[in-house]
Amino acid sequence: MAAAPGRILIIRPSSLGDVCRTVPVLASVRAAWPGARIDCLVDEAFVDAISAHPALSRAVPMPSALLRAWWNPLAARGRFHWLQACLRAPRYDLVLDCEGSAASGMLAWWSRAPRRIGPAGASAVARRCLHALGAPAGGRHAVEQALAVAAAAGAPMVRDLRLHVPAACAESWAQARLAGGLDGGYAVFAPASRWASRRWPAERWQALVPHVLDAGISRVAFVGGRDEIDEVRAAVPRDAALAARCTVLAGRTSVGELMAAIGSASLVVAGDTAALRIADGLGRPCVALLGPSDPAVDGPSAGTRWVVKGDFAECEPPLHFADARLGDRLMRRVRLDAVAARVAEALACAARAEPAVTA
């Protein structure tokens, strides 16, 4: 029997939503080895998502800009020093690569850990850098796919998705919330996505606003990243009276403040984006709008009850969200009336203190 690892590294550089869905791996590893040092490597922009988790020993920020600038000799020197100090020097006993990409596999290899385990779907490059892979997860939820990596290391599968907002971010959001007029009950809309195949049309977000306000919500907060401001603003109603009850937070919050904003919301409506994963991890009522994404794999942890997916008149071939040919045609099949009905149901459940999502 292998000795219990004393130093463990979990690798999940990107994306923010996937970092959130890797938290159960952290909980599983802590349950298996309560006395171990457990670090987690994520992109430096996403550190807030995990830094306050009680099972974590240390967040290891990955300087993505430094690692991308492979052609720059000065960056190469800085990259080498970072790899030595953050991956090699800690002398990890066990590394769990929860991404399985070529880049994450090479980061695992650089650690020289005697045990390096990755997902069943790891890339060819990652497979050459790892010692073992988790069991194939088939069509199981993405959380189970991540947990299979922990199970391959000998950890119990603890399906604990709970996220924890850093105290400083909660405090700064409390101040920003009052300044933004969000002191009453508010809904969070997350209309933006890097992928056109995951974007619900802007005019339908606009049309959803009065439905939410009529259900007793005071205001609607539109969230997004700094590079999504124009897309988010396009989703705000053109009617002046409705727009006056909307607050655009896109580009104005850190990841931790976004978590705090979602954590105090009465409702979250989002596509297959990080906002949906954060709402899931913070136990907020959420309605997921899915186009090419499979609800059984990428839906909220509470199940398909809170998913609105398009009605497909014809048989669709296997789809991938990154296929540019899709455009937003699948998201256009997500009907406004279906979303409004599901929103009303989620708010009614919240009012009755029924669990809309698992914590």
Legacy VTK file of the C-alpha trace (Angstrom):
# vtk DataFile Version 3.0
C-alpha trace
ASCII
DATASET POLYDATA
POINTS 359 float
0.000 0.000 0.000
1.348 3.434 -0.974
2.205 5.859 1.808
-0.291 8.638 2.444
0.735 11.741 0.475
1.866 14.643 2.617
1.962 17.249 -0.166
-0.728 17.321 -2.847
-1.256 19.625 -5.820
-4.522 19.947 -7.764
-4.101 21.488 -11.224
-7.066 23.241 -12.866
-5.816 26.420 -14.562
-8.981 27.311 -16.501
-11.736 28.248 -16.971
-13.467 29.973 -14.035
-16.521 27.741 -14.291
-14.376 24.614 -14.388
-12.308 25.829 -11.443
-15.565 26.048 -9.475
-16.526 22.525 -10.534
-13.179 21.185 -9.327
-13.892 22.151 -5.701
-15.366 18.676 -4.948
-11.944 17.212 -5.763
-10.450 19.459 -3.094
-13.093 18.328 -0.587
-12.504 14.668 -1.498
-8.737 14.880 -1.105
-9.062 16.650 2.253
-11.445 13.934 3.468
-8.934 11.263 2.469
-5.824 12.943 3.891
-6.854 15.476 6.563
-3.292 16.236 7.599
-1.867 16.818 4.119
-0.784 20.092 2.592
-3.188 20.574 -0.316
-2.439 23.281 -2.869
-4.442 24.165 -5.958
-2.997 25.738 -9.106
-5.368 28.030 -10.998
-5.047 30.986 -13.324
-4.102 34.052 -11.305
-7.402 35.703 -12.313
-9.415 32.940 -10.620
-7.715 32.698 -7.232
-10.724 34.256 -5.442
-12.834 31.262 -6.463
-10.905 28.906 -4.170
-8.731 30.981 -1.832
-11.256 30.962 1.044
-12.062 27.259 0.846
-11.405 25.665 4.267
-9.928 22.503 2.714
-7.237 24.435 0.850
-3.735 24.961 2.220
-2.557 27.367 -0.477
-3.690 28.708 -3.844
-0.923 28.708 -6.459
-1.602 31.529 -8.964
-0.543 30.672 -12.501
0.828 33.719 -14.349
-0.921 33.037 -17.639
0.694 35.961 -19.455
4.150 34.735 -18.463
3.438 31.201 -19.643
1.948 32.378 -22.948
4.977 34.519 -23.873
7.115 31.494 -24.794
8.953 33.473 -27.502
10.251 36.153 -25.130
13.689 35.327 -23.607
12.964 37.463 -20.547
9.663 35.677 -20.059
11.435 32.336 -20.433
13.673 33.169 -17.488
10.746 34.233 -15.350
8.786 31.166 -16.402
11.634 28.858 -15.396
11.950 30.466 -11.966
8.178 30.217 -11.436
8.105 26.557 -12.442
11.004 25.783 -10.118
9.631 27.697 -7.130
5.946 26.776 -7.419
5.989 23.278 -8.910
9.360 21.667 -8.338
10.496 23.080 -4.975
7.423 21.981 -2.932
8.245 18.332 -3.790
4.646 17.216 -4.140
3.909 13.556 -3.467
0.718 13.532 -5.528
-0.493 15.712 -8.396
-4.046 15.590 -9.712
-4.382 17.101 -13.172
-8.114 17.830 -13.414
-7.867 19.494 -16.820
-6.051 16.953 -18.926
-4.815 19.425 -21.541
-1.324 19.421 -23.001
-0.431 22.470 -20.877
-1.776 21.084 -17.594
-0.138 17.720 -18.238
3.229 19.388 -18.759
2.755 21.361 -15.539
2.116 18.074 -13.739
5.214 16.552 -15.321
7.370 19.500 -14.269
6.484 18.875 -10.627
8.281 15.495 -10.823
5.736 14.136 -8.326
6.016 10.340 -8.004
2.251 10.026 -8.592
0.550 12.083 -11.299
-3.067 11.316 -12.170
-5.349 12.880 -14.774
-8.797 12.467 -16.321
-9.801 9.653 -18.650
-10.181 12.124 -21.508
-6.682 13.581 -21.165
-4.934 14.719 -24.327
-2.199 12.624 -25.906
0.474 14.974 -24.551
-0.998 14.893 -21.041
-1.118 11.091 -21.081
2.626 10.992 -21.630
3.115 13.235 -18.586
0.902 11.263 -16.201
1.182 7.912 -14.458
-2.516 7.023 -14.318
-5.950 8.165 -15.412
-9.315 8.247 -13.717
-12.071 5.879 -14.771
-14.013 6.835 -17.925
-16.996 8.927 -16.869
-19.082 8.453 -20.007
-22.018 10.853 -20.008
-21.823 11.575 -16.280
-21.943 15.105 -14.931
-18.732 17.119 -15.232
-18.399 17.024 -11.438
-18.296 13.220 -11.516
-15.714 13.363 -14.277
-13.489 15.470 -12.025
-14.157 13.271 -9.003
-13.002 10.225 -10.975
-9.493 11.701 -10.839
-9.645 11.929 -7.033
-11.022 8.387 -6.831
-8.105 7.086 -8.903
-5.796 8.512 -6.235
-7.680 6.616 -3.501
-9.855 9.464 -2.194
-13.579 9.073 -1.486
-15.847 10.895 -3.918
-17.220 13.789 -1.864
-19.713 15.674 -4.018
-19.400 18.960 -2.138
-19.673 21.888 -4.554
-19.802 24.603 -1.910
-17.869 27.749 -2.707
-16.645 30.262 -0.159
-16.472 34.015 -0.750
-13.274 35.686 0.524
-14.109 37.960 3.445
-12.512 41.036 1.867
-14.559 40.533 -1.308
-17.775 40.122 0.677
-17.038 43.369 2.486
-16.220 45.342 -0.659
-19.325 43.996 -2.374
-21.518 45.009 0.565
-20.381 48.588 0.037
-20.717 48.434 -3.765
-24.162 46.878 -3.445
-25.511 49.860 -1.552
-23.852 52.287 -3.957
-25.479 50.455 -6.882
-28.964 50.546 -5.420
-29.065 46.789 -4.885
-30.036 46.926 -1.221
-33.334 45.118 -1.943
-33.945 41.742 -3.531
-32.304 41.526 -6.940
-31.763 39.031 -9.752
-28.479 38.414 -11.534
-28.490 38.027 -15.317
-25.343 36.703 -17.012
-25.972 37.211 -20.738
-22.418 37.097 -22.089
-20.344 34.183 -23.274
-17.111 33.752 -25.156
-18.940 31.319 -27.446
-21.777 32.430 -29.726
-23.372 28.996 -29.328
-24.028 29.746 -25.635
-25.519 33.235 -26.054
-29.239 33.788 -25.675
-30.263 36.688 -27.962
-29.979 40.125 -26.366
-33.585 41.015 -27.151
-34.813 38.045 -25.104
-32.790 39.106 -22.093
-34.396 42.509 -22.490
-37.856 40.940 -22.666
-37.199 38.782 -19.590
-36.555 41.799 -17.339
-40.226 42.813 -16.865
-41.172 39.203 -16.086
-38.649 39.153 -13.245
-39.643 42.564 -11.939
-43.323 41.579 -12.021
-42.440 38.569 -9.861
-41.394 40.867 -7.013
-37.708 41.394 -7.738
-36.584 44.993 -7.129
-33.712 45.227 -9.609
-31.738 43.231 -12.137
-27.928 43.171 -12.033
-26.184 42.319 -15.311
-22.782 40.692 -14.791
-19.861 39.893 -17.083
-16.151 40.336 -17.593
-14.212 43.397 -18.706
-14.208 42.161 -22.303
-17.974 41.557 -22.262
-19.256 45.021 -21.360
-20.743 45.806 -24.778
-22.449 42.416 -24.967
-23.912 42.854 -21.491
-25.135 46.385 -22.151
-26.912 45.150 -25.282
-29.060 42.910 -23.060
-30.382 45.828 -20.968
-33.922 46.960 -21.965
-34.175 50.045 -24.146
-37.261 51.220 -22.253
-36.083 53.963 -19.889
-38.310 52.889 -16.990
-37.069 49.297 -17.160
-33.440 50.333 -17.704
-33.662 52.486 -14.566
-34.210 49.306 -12.563
-31.136 47.590 -14.016
-27.527 47.814 -12.873
-24.641 46.872 -15.166
-21.835 45.297 -13.134
-19.862 43.951 -16.090
-16.202 44.871 -15.752
-16.756 46.404 -12.304
-16.255 43.397 -10.042
-13.416 41.066 -9.213
-14.102 37.325 -9.263
-14.595 37.395 -5.506
-17.007 40.332 -5.714
-18.896 38.554 -8.500
-19.229 35.571 -6.173
-20.517 37.853 -3.424
-22.995 39.483 -5.825
-24.330 36.101 -6.891
-24.319 34.810 -3.325
-26.702 37.532 -2.149
-28.990 37.428 -5.209
-32.579 36.213 -5.069
-32.233 34.538 -8.464
-29.594 33.882 -11.119
-30.321 33.365 -14.813
-27.340 32.268 -16.902
-26.233 30.179 -19.828
-23.465 27.600 -19.630
-21.113 30.092 -17.989
-19.139 30.668 -14.802
-22.079 32.527 -13.242
-24.108 29.303 -13.364
-21.328 27.345 -11.614
-20.954 30.045 -8.956
-24.714 30.107 -8.285
-24.642 26.318 -7.973
-21.739 26.438 -5.539
-23.339 29.154 -3.415
-26.748 27.492 -3.273
-28.652 30.249 -5.067
-31.836 29.650 -7.082
-30.713 29.512 -10.689
-32.233 28.919 -14.109
-29.859 27.554 -16.759
-30.332 28.344 -20.447
-28.606 25.641 -22.480
-28.143 25.271 -26.221
-25.519 22.721 -27.332
-24.644 21.802 -23.737
-25.954 18.517 -22.328
-27.946 19.162 -19.109
-26.832 15.786 -17.743
-23.208 16.897 -18.033
-23.265 20.685 -17.698
-26.554 21.485 -15.971
-26.989 22.618 -12.351
-26.304 19.975 -9.725
-29.985 19.974 -8.715
-30.859 18.446 -12.081
-32.790 19.260 -15.219
-35.751 20.838 -13.409
-33.928 24.160 -13.549
-32.761 23.872 -17.159
-34.505 25.427 -20.151
-33.332 23.912 -23.415
-34.532 24.541 -26.956
-37.188 22.428 -28.638
-35.483 20.525 -31.431
-37.729 19.784 -34.361
-35.164 17.643 -36.126
-32.532 15.207 -34.958
-29.338 17.079 -34.211
-25.921 15.554 -34.925
-23.328 15.537 -32.132
-22.670 19.173 -31.269
-19.767 21.055 -29.774
-20.133 24.532 -28.314
-16.904 25.699 -29.976
-18.197 24.945 -33.482
-18.485 28.424 -35.035
-21.026 27.130 -37.560
-23.618 26.831 -34.799
-23.856 30.559 -34.180
-26.710 31.170 -31.750
-29.314 29.082 -33.600
-29.713 26.564 -30.785
-30.007 29.272 -28.143
-32.706 30.942 -30.244
-34.806 27.824 -29.669
-34.855 28.577 -25.939
-38.279 30.195 -25.697
-38.889 33.311 -23.631
-42.185 32.002 -22.217
-40.486 28.798 -21.027
-37.733 30.777 -19.294
-40.239 33.162 -17.669
-42.256 30.191 -16.353
-39.159 28.532 -14.909
-38.059 31.805 -13.306
-41.456 32.160 -11.612
-41.215 28.572 -10.390
-37.708 29.086 -8.983
-38.761 32.241 -7.143
-41.840 30.492 -5.751
-39.670 27.638 -4.467
-37.301 30.133 -2.867
-40.224 31.893 -1.185
-41.356 28.538 0.255
-37.763 27.803 1.334
-37.597 24.788 -0.983
-34.096 23.855 -2.157
-33.839 25.132 -5.721
-30.208 24.029 -5.877
-27.989 21.989 -3.643
-25.461 23.862 -1.525
LINES 1 360
359 0 1 2 3 4 5 6 7 8 9 10 11 12 13 14 15 16 17 18 19 20 21 22 23 24 25 26 27 28 29 30 31 32 33 34 35 36 37 38 39 40 41 42 43 44 45 46 47 48 49 50 51 52 53 54 55 56 57 58 59 60 61 62 63 64 65 66 67 68 69 70 71 72 73 74 75 76 77 78 79 80 81 82 83 84 85 86 87 88 89 90 91 92 93 94 95 96 97 98 99 100 101 102 103 104 105 106 107 108 109 110 111 112 113 114 115 116 117 118 119 120 121 122 123 124 125 126 127 128 129 130 131 132 133 134 135 136 137 138 139 140 141 142 143 144 145 146 147 148 149 150 151 152 153 154 155 156 157 158 159 160 161 162 163 164 165 166 167 168 169 170 171 172 173 174 175 176 177 178 179 180 181 182 183 184 185 186 187 188 189 190 191 192 193 194 195 196 197 198 199 200 201 202 203 204 205 206 207 208 209 210 211 212 213 214 215 216 217 218 219 220 221 222 223 224 225 226 227 228 229 230 231 232 233 234 235 236 237 238 239 240 241 242 243 244 245 246 247 248 249 250 251 252 253 254 255 256 257 258 259 260 261 262 263 264 265 266 267 268 269 270 271 272 273 274 275 276 277 278 279 280 281 282 283 284 285 286 287 288 289 290 291 292 293 294 295 296 297 298 299 300 301 302 303 304 305 306 307 308 309 310 311 312 313 314 315 316 317 318 319 320 321 322 323 324 325 326 327 328 329 330 331 332 333 334 335 336 337 338 339 340 341 342 343 344 345 346 347 348 349 350 351 352 353 354 355 356 357 358
